[in-house]
Amino acid sequence: MQKCNVCKSKFRWKEILFSIWSSYKPVVCRNCGKKHTISFSSKFFVSFLIVVPAVIFGLVMAPDMGLSKPVTFGIIVMIAFIISLLLPFFVKYEVKAKTK
Ligand SMILES: [Zn+2]
């Protein structure tokens, strides 16, 4: 799990999850107050991890199983939700460069 780049205190799973859900809001360290933003590659990784299974399911598995569109959509949302629960273990955050 991600640690603070400055004081090495650990971020909570929940903090990172909420950051991802609120479209990559920066995570502020509880200990030293430093702002951490998700790295560019992690952003890419997150979209990749959510989009690829959703597309594979929607285009390959759902038609094969004869699922209707609303059911397919519901399952895709569920898949994305479950994947997002695991994302805090994989994403990287970095201290934001000073901006004026
Ligand atoms: Zn810190």
Residues whose N, C-alpha, C, O or C-beta is under 5 A from the ligand:
A	BS01	ZN	C4 V6 C7 K8 C29 N31 C32 G33
